[in-house]
Amino acid sequence: MLKSLIAIVIILIFISLFSSLFFLFKDQGQGKRSVYSLGFRVTMAALLLILVSYGLYTGELGNNVPWGS
């Protein structure tokens, strides 16, 4: 469940990134839609950090590396 939420948030971040690029080219820097898209992207990034830290804290996400003991 948590991994799917993390994947959805990452997809939303990429969609926001490309929509901001589209709005930047379409509005020629005069509109505020790219700024709103940036705010949404920052919010999604904060949510992603919260989800990953929650998953690591609860143990649902592992921190296993092949070179560890």
N, C-alpha and C positions, 0 to 999 in steps of 0.2 A: 504494500500500500504506500509506504513512504517513498520507495524508489520510483513508483509511478508518479507521485506528486512532484518529486524532484525533476523527473523527465518532462512533465507538463510545464513546470516553471521555466526550465531551460528553453523549451520550444517557444513559450511566450516571450522570453527575452530576445530570441532571434527574430521573431515576428515583429516585435517592437523596434528592433534595430533596423530591419529592412523598411518598415513603414516610415520610420524617421528619415531614412535616406531618401525615400520617395517623396515625402513632404518637403524636404529640403530642396530637392531639385524642382518640384512642381511650384512651390511658393516663392522660389528665388530668394529665400532668407527673409521674406517679409511677414510670413505668418507665424503663429505661435504653436502650430500643431507639432512641429519638431521638438519644441520645448516641452510640451505636454507628454510627448512620447518618451523623451528623456526622463521625465519624472516618473512615468510608469515603469520604465526600465530599471531605474534606481530602486524603486519600491520592490520590484520582482527580484532584484539582486539581493536586497536585504532579506526578503522572504526565503530565498534560496540559502543564504547563510544561516538563517534560523533553522530551517529544515535539516540541513546537514549537521549542524551542531547538536540539534535534538536527537538525530539518528545516531550520532557518535556517542552521545551521553547515555542514551538508553541501551545501546548495544545492538540496535537493529542494523546499523551500518558498521561493517567491520573495518579495522585498520590492519589488515594482514598484508605483509610484504613477503616476497619469496626469500629474501636474504635474512630475515629476522630469525630469532631463535624459537 
